[in-house]
Amino acid sequence: MQQQEQTKLSTGISDLSTMNFDISDEQRLILNVVDEACKKIRPIEDNCYLERKLNDKVLPIFNDAHLLGLPVSRNYGDGQGADALTYALALERVGQEGTGVRTFFSGHTSLGQLTLQKWGNDEQKELYLPKTTKGQMIMAFGLTESTAGSDPASLKTNFEEKGNYYYLNGSKAWISNGSIADLHVVFAYPKGKTDSMCAFLVEKDSEGFQAEAIKDKLGLPTSDTGLLYFSDCKIPKENMLGPRGKGLGIAYSALMSGRLSVAAGCVGVAEDCLNEAVRYARERVQHKKKIGKHQLVQREITQISLELETSRLLTYKAALQKARSDADPQNVELRDVADWSIAQAKYCAANASFNAADHAVQVFGANGYSFENRPARHLVDTRVCRIYEGTDQILEQKIAIRLLGNEFESFS
Ligand SMILES: Cc1cc2nc3c(=O)[nH]c(=O)nc-3n(C[C@H](O)[C@H](O)[C@H](O)COP(=O)(O)OP(=O)(O)OC[C@H]3O[C@@H](n4cnc5c(N)ncnc54)[C@H](O)[C@@H]3O)c2cc1C
């Protein structure tokens, strides 16, 4: 039954009959809370965006709404135990407020907390997870380096073991929440080796650790992207995360959750672009008509709506497949199918959101070119979604390789 929707019927048509997108009362309740928090964030985000400064109210607003542990098990602090679909729906709503707000959320929850929850031992989870759900510790995920992006296996950060500590040396680049986080998931090789990557939990106050914000970014002015530096950074032995030598697998599993959150956020961006384009086309008059009466303007709106709905369906489908995989973690086929669906959803939604922003800017004309209006912000901010957590090119190849067979993989 579980694998039925992955197989084809005898007619060759994919069987999606077990896909159920119904929302329960409990899910609706969570989404209402998310909606209320997002309404509070909007005016603050508007101001911060125009002043190009970090929106430091996102954290307390989400925290007051008990949302900072949304996908974390209820066993830990303010964890809400949201399943993958509920989480995706929540991130879709957050995405409407902008990719900066959503990136903060994804870095903390999908890449940080869910990685700790999946791979941490009981002591690590009890020590850190409750604090992360209550806003006492913000998380970040440090995989990328200045010379290792799409190919994380080529990273250079390394560690040595001395007594009861590991000493990390190296640096990380382009880390969401990097300069504001209290707890980082960091990846490094044993010194002198290029295999057996390991993952670590690094507290911001660790000796030999430094972080700084990247200032000259194309977009995301209201959320933090940082550089991390490790100079004989002293980590207690109990802070190795997951099995020794399995760091790359840990990183890839984190990217599954991360990509789903990007896809969901991008659906939200496209939704916001649609709402803005429709509102503006109903109001703006040119040639003595509401511009919405001009058929070529109608086409812009149709294009947004088609890409929005396509990516929304792919994202919900991927979320359900992730939920099934989460419920049966030993099932490799379910995991691979979820991974593939998430790659499709992320690729499709990232492009849909960028195209939606572009169409919405067109509907707004010159007003679309101003950061006073949301389409311009979405256009620059959502561009990163085609780069981080798997570029368009990496995902295009990942999607094809599952169909062609692993022997067609051109990179490992
Ligand atoms: C705002 C922002 C936030 C980020 N947040 C995080 C974070 O929280 N944590 C983290 O670890 N990283 C983060 N990243 C880094 C991000 O994941 C990387 O930028 C991404 O993986 C791409 O790596 P790269 O930038 O080094 O590009 P490269 O890997 O150098 O790629 C350059 C170009 O070559 C293409 N290319 C590379 N390899 C292949 C191939 N085999 N086949 C075809 N084309 C290929 C790419 O698609 C791309 O077009 C963030 C980046 C940004 C911009």
The ligand as an ORCA input file, in Angstrom:
! r2SCAN-3c Opt
* xyz 0 1
  C      21.619     33.419      0.878
  C      22.233     32.045      0.956
  C      21.984     31.254      2.061
  C      22.611     30.000      2.178
  N      22.403     29.253      3.315
  C      23.167     28.127      3.513
  C      23.120     27.409      4.759
  O      22.352     27.742      5.663
  N      23.960     26.374      4.931
  C      24.845     25.951      3.967
  O      25.600     25.009      4.205
  N      24.884     26.584      2.755
  C      24.085     27.663      2.512
  N      24.150     28.352      1.317
  C      25.073     27.881      0.294
  C      24.369     27.170     -0.854
  O      23.845     25.952     -0.448
  C      25.389     27.032     -2.005
  O      25.564     28.337     -2.509
  C      24.912     26.093     -3.095
  O      24.978     24.771     -2.668
  C      25.735     26.233     -4.398
  O      27.085     26.204     -4.141
  P      28.043     27.355     -4.710
  O      27.425     28.651     -4.403
  O      29.400     27.091     -4.184
  O      28.027     27.169     -6.277
  P      28.907     26.124     -7.109
  O      28.769     24.764     -6.548
  O      30.277     26.670     -7.279
  O      28.151     26.171     -8.517
  C      28.357     27.207     -9.469
  C      27.545     26.853    -10.703
  O      28.006     25.611    -11.252
  C      26.944     24.689    -11.328
  N      27.423     23.333    -11.046
  C      28.213     22.921    -10.014
  N      28.408     21.604    -10.082
  C      27.726     21.159    -11.156
  C      27.516     19.882    -11.756
  N      28.054     18.767    -11.260
  N      26.747     19.814    -12.862
  C      26.182     20.939    -13.392
  N      26.344     22.150    -12.882
  C      27.094     22.270    -11.770
  C      25.943     25.148    -10.280
  O      24.627     24.675    -10.573
  C      26.063     26.652    -10.392
  O      25.289     27.113    -11.464
  C      23.481     29.551      1.150
  C      23.679     30.350      0.011
  C      23.088     31.586     -0.096
  C      23.348     32.429     -1.323
*
